[in-house]
Amino acid sequence: MLGLMSLRKRYNANPQHFRSERMCFLDHLFAQQWRFNFKDFKDSKPDQNGLGRRLPVIGLLFEYRSLRGT
């Protein structure tokens, strides 16, 4: 638990250290929203191509873009 708190403090102080083109660290709010809305994602129907499903969080793409800095 202490390790997670330490990482969270480091992320809050310097979020740019946790961004990369190859890897992305997610904050706890993102993971919490995903967990709460996972049933909606699982119950949704695939799109016309049979590939995608409705994302559980409206801000999911925004969150990903904001983490990448784009």
Backbone hydrogen bonds in HBPLUS format (Angstrom, degrees):
<---DONOR---> <-ACCEPTOR-->    atom                        ^
c    i                          cat <-CA-CA->   ^        H-A-AA   ^      H-
h    n   atom  resd res      DA  || num        DHA   H-A  angle D-A-AA Bond
n    s   type  num  typ     dist DA aas  dist angle  dist       angle   num
A0005-MET N   A0001-MET O   3.08 MM   4  6.38 159.4  2.13 150.9 156.4     1
A0006-SER N   A0002-LEU O   2.96 MM   4  6.15 152.0  2.04 144.3 152.1     2
A0007-LEU N   A0003-GLY O   2.99 MM   4  6.26 157.9  2.04 147.0 152.4     3
A0008-ARG N   A0004-LEU O   2.89 MM   4  6.10 156.0  1.95 147.7 154.7     4
A0009-LYS N   A0005-MET O   2.96 MM   4  6.19 153.8  2.03 145.7 152.1     5
A0010-ARG N   A0006-SER O   2.99 MM   4  6.25 158.3  2.03 147.7 153.8     6
A0011-TYR N   A0007-LEU O   2.84 MM   4  6.05 155.7  1.90 148.5 155.5     7
A0012-ASN N   A0008-ARG O   2.96 MM   4  6.18 158.8  2.01 146.0 151.3     8
A0013-ALA N   A0009-LYS O   2.99 MM   4  6.18 150.3  2.08 145.2 153.2     9
A0014-ASN N   A0010-ARG O   2.88 MM   4  5.98 163.2  1.91 152.9 157.3    10
A0017-HIS N   A0014-ASN O   3.16 MM   3  5.83 156.3  2.22 118.4 124.2    11
A0018-PHE N   A0015-PRO O   3.02 MM   3  5.47 156.7  2.07 113.1 120.4    12
A0019-ARG N   A0016-GLN O   3.43 MM   3  5.38 161.8  2.46 108.1 106.9    13
A0031-ALA N   A0027-ASP O   3.37 MM   4  6.72 166.0  2.40 152.0 155.1    14
A0032-GLN N   A0028-HIS O   2.90 MM   4  5.97 152.1  1.97 144.3 152.5    15
A0033-GLN N   A0029-LEU O   2.98 MM   4  6.14 161.7  2.01 149.2 152.9    16
A0034-TRP N   A0030-PHE O   3.06 MM   4  6.29 158.7  2.10 148.7 154.9    17
A0035-ARG N   A0031-ALA O   3.00 MM   4  6.18 158.5  2.05 146.0 151.5    18
A0036-PHE N   A0032-GLN O   3.00 MM   4  6.24 161.1  2.04 151.8 156.4    19
A0037-ASN N   A0033-GLN O   3.12 MM   4  6.19 149.9  2.21 146.9 153.7    20
A0041-PHE N   A0037-ASN O   3.35 MM   4  6.71 155.8  2.41 146.6 153.0    21
A0042-LYS N   A0038-PHE O   2.85 MM   4  6.13 161.8  1.88 156.0 161.1    22
A0043-ASP N   A0039-LYS O   2.87 MM   4  5.99 155.1  1.93 150.8 156.8    23
A0044-SER N   A0040-ASP O   3.13 MM   4  6.10 126.4  2.43 137.7 149.0    24
A0044-SER N   A0041-PHE O   3.36 MM   3  5.37 143.8  2.50  96.6 106.4    25
A0047-ASP N   A0052-GLY O   2.78 MM   5  5.40 134.4  1.99 140.8 152.5    26
A0050-GLY N   A0047-ASP O   2.81 MM   3  5.12 152.6  1.88 112.1 121.6    27
A0060-LEU N   A0057-VAL O   3.14 MM   3  5.14 161.9  2.17 110.1 111.1    28
A0063-GLU N   A0059-GLY O   2.71 MM   4  5.85 159.3  1.75 154.8 160.2    29
A0064-TYR N   A0060-LEU O   3.00 MM   4  6.27 158.7  2.05 148.1 153.5    30
A0065-ARG N   A0061-LEU O   2.89 MM   4  6.12 163.6  1.92 152.3 156.8    31
A0066-SER N   A0062-PHE O   2.76 MM   4  5.95 157.2  1.81 152.2 159.1    32
A0067-LEU N   A0063-GLU O   2.97 MM   4  6.13 147.3  2.08 143.7 151.9    33
A0068-ARG N   A0064-TYR O   3.07 MM   4  6.33 146.7  2.19 142.7 151.6    34
A0069-GLY N   A0065-ARG O   2.86 MM   4  5.98 123.9  2.18 138.9 154.3    35
A0070-THR N   A0065-ARG O   3.00 MM   5  5.24 150.4  2.09 149.1 149.6    36
